Every structure is written in C-alpha cells, then in structure tokens.
C-alpha cells in the first residue's frame, strides 16, 4: 500500500514538473506588441502616399487639411480622422524577416509596397514606411521602416486606408447657387 502511495506521489510530482516546464516554455511564444510610431498626429504637417505608380500628398494648412495639387476635391474629414485613428494604434506583433531578399514575399519591396511618409512643420521627415498586404491573414499587414531591413507584422490591416487615389480622400466641391 505504501509503495502505491509513493509511486502515485512520484508520478504527480513528475507531472507537476513537466507542467511548470511547459508553462515556462510557452512564455517564449507570447507576442509582444510595440508601438510603430514614435511621434503623434499633432507633429504631422503632411503625409505622402505612393502606391502603384500614383501618389497623393495631404497637407495641413492652418487648422484644416487639403489635398495638394487638386483644386476640384475637398478633403473628407471622416476619412482623414479614421486614417489617423488607425495608423497611430498600429503595433508590431513580430518580426517576420530581416532579409531584404524576402521582401517580395511580404509585398513590401520598393515596387510592390505602399510608401507612406510623414513630415513635420519644418519639412523634416518624421518617418518613412513601406506597407505590404498579407496574402494569408487579411486582418493584418506588414510594415518596414524605409531604412531598416526588418519586416514587421502589425496588429491590424490598414491597407484600405492607404489609398493613393484622390477620389478616396476627397469629394467634389458642390457650388451652391443663390
């Protein structure tokens, strides 16, 4: 009877040890999120989006925002607000690669990627980034800092908000006749 009790206690102790080792190893697989941007919306004076051969620049003029070089469209405030709300909540979940030869796999090379550049009020670049679509996870996208080789997987997909088409950002000016 005592032998069965010792064996049962020994097996229980071994299972507890394996459980503790397993829990400790699983901590290595947890995602650690980090903010992407080290600046905020108030520091941004303009943003430039380049994708698929077209580009758009949106700039702050006094207290309002305008689409540069486009007199026929006024900027939709809700689109810009949504853009800033999403872009400044992006967090890096993991680094996918540090090899520039694999950028094409993540749609983040200079030709396939969508380029986003923020400048401040002195026309200094706050940040230049390249975004790429994920072909397997549509709720996330990839980002790379323009001067760094690392490709980060971010916590949400903002590719729809990175449109270089003026029609996405603006609406035609409707002139009222009296």
C-alpha positions in Angstrom: 0.0 0.0 0.0 2.8 2.4 0.9 4.6 1.6 -2.5 1.4 2.6 -4.4 1.2 5.9 -2.5 4.9 6.6 -3.2 4.5 5.8 -6.8 1.4 8.0 -7.1 3.1 10.9 -5.4 6.2 10.5 -7.6 4.1 10.5 -10.8 2.2 13.5 -9.6 5.4 15.3 -8.8 6.8 14.5 -12.3 3.6 15.7 -13.9 3.8 19.0 -12.0 7.4 19.5 -13.0 6.5 18.9 -16.7 3.6 21.3 -16.4 5.9 24.0 -14.9 8.5 23.5 -17.7 5.7 23.6 -20.4 4.3 26.9 -19.0 7.8 28.4 -18.8 8.5 27.4 -22.5 5.2 28.8 -23.7 6.1 32.3 -22.4 8.7 32.4 -25.2 5.8 32.2 -27.8 3.8 35.1 -26.5 3.5 38.1 -28.8 5.0 41.3 -27.5 3.5 44.4 -29.2 5.4 47.6 -29.7 4.1 50.9 -31.0 5.3 51.6 -34.5 5.3 55.4 -34.5 7.4 57.5 -32.1 5.5 60.7 -33.0 1.9 61.7 -32.8 -0.7 63.4 -35.1 -0.1 66.9 -33.8 3.5 66.7 -35.1 2.4 65.8 -38.6 2.2 68.6 -41.2 1.9 66.5 -44.3 1.6 62.9 -45.4 2.6 61.4 -48.8 1.2 58.1 -50.0 2.8 56.4 -53.1 1.3 53.2 -54.5 1.0 51.5 -57.9 2.6 54.4 -59.8 0.3 57.1 -58.3 0.7 59.4 -55.3 -1.2 61.8 -53.2 0.0 64.4 -50.7 -2.2 65.7 -47.9 -1.0 68.8 -46.0 -2.2 70.8 -43.1 -2.9 74.4 -44.0 -3.6 76.4 -40.8 -6.1 74.3 -39.0 -7.5 72.3 -41.9 -6.2 69.6 -44.2 -6.1 69.8 -48.0 -5.1 67.6 -50.9 -2.2 69.3 -52.6 -2.3 69.9 -56.3 -6.0 69.2 -56.5 -8.4 72.1 -56.8 -11.5 70.1 -57.6 -11.8 68.0 -54.4 -12.2 68.9 -50.7 -10.8 66.5 -48.2 -13.3 64.2 -46.4 -12.7 64.9 -42.7 -14.0 61.5 -41.6 -11.6 59.6 -43.9 -8.6 61.5 -42.5 -9.8 61.0 -38.9 -10.2 57.3 -39.5 -6.8 57.1 -41.1 -5.1 58.8 -38.1 -7.0 56.8 -35.6 -5.9 53.5 -37.2 -2.4 54.5 -38.1 -1.4 55.6 -34.7 -2.7 52.5 -33.0 -0.6 50.2 -35.1 1.7 47.9 -33.1 4.3 45.5 -34.2 3.5 41.9 -33.2 6.5 40.1 -34.5 9.4 40.5 -36.9 8.8 38.3 -40.0 12.2 38.6 -41.6 15.4 40.7 -41.7 16.4 39.5 -45.1 15.8 42.1 -47.9 15.7 39.2 -50.5 12.4 38.1 -48.8 10.7 41.5 -49.0 8.9 40.5 -52.2 7.2 37.6 -50.3 5.6 40.1 -48.0 4.7 42.6 -50.8 6.9 45.1 -49.1 9.7 45.7 -51.6 10.0 49.1 -53.3 7.9 48.2 -56.3 5.0 46.3 -54.6 4.8 48.2 -51.3 2.7 51.2 -50.5 5.0 54.0 -49.3 3.9 56.4 -46.6 6.0 59.4 -45.5 5.1 61.8 -42.7 6.8 65.3 -42.5 6.7 67.9 -39.7 6.1 71.6 -39.9 9.8 72.2 -40.9 9.6 69.7 -43.7 11.7 67.2 -41.8 10.8 63.6 -42.3 9.2 62.2 -39.2 9.0 58.7 -40.7 9.1 56.9 -44.0 7.4 53.4 -44.1 6.6 50.8 -46.7 3.4 48.7 -46.1 2.6 45.4 -47.7 -0.6 43.3 -48.0 -0.7 39.9 -46.2 -1.9 37.2 -48.6 -2.7 34.8 -45.8 -4.1 37.0 -42.9 -6.4 39.7 -44.2 -6.8 41.3 -40.7 -3.1 42.3 -40.6 -0.5 43.7 -42.9 3.3 44.1 -43.0 5.4 47.2 -42.4 9.0 48.1 -42.9 10.8 51.3 -41.9 12.3 52.7 -45.0 15.9 52.5 -43.9 15.7 49.2 -41.9 15.6 45.6 -43.3 13.2 44.2 -40.7 9.6 43.4 -41.9 7.1 43.7 -39.0 3.7 42.0 -38.8 1.3 44.6 -37.4 -1.9 44.1 -35.3 -4.4 45.3 -37.9 -4.7 45.8 -41.7 -4.7 49.4 -42.8 -4.0 48.8 -46.5 -7.5 50.0 -47.4 -6.7 53.4 -45.7 -3.5 53.8 -47.7 -5.1 54.8 -51.0 -3.2 57.0 -53.4 -6.3 57.9 -55.3 -7.6 61.4 -54.7 -11.3 60.2 -55.0 -10.8 58.1 -51.9 -9.7 61.1 -49.8 -11.8 63.9 -51.4 -15.2 64.7 -52.7 -16.2 67.2 -55.4 -16.9 70.7 -54.4 -20.5 71.5 -54.8 -21.2 75.1 -55.6 -24.4 76.5 -54.3 -26.2 78.9 -56.5 -28.5 81.5 -54.9 
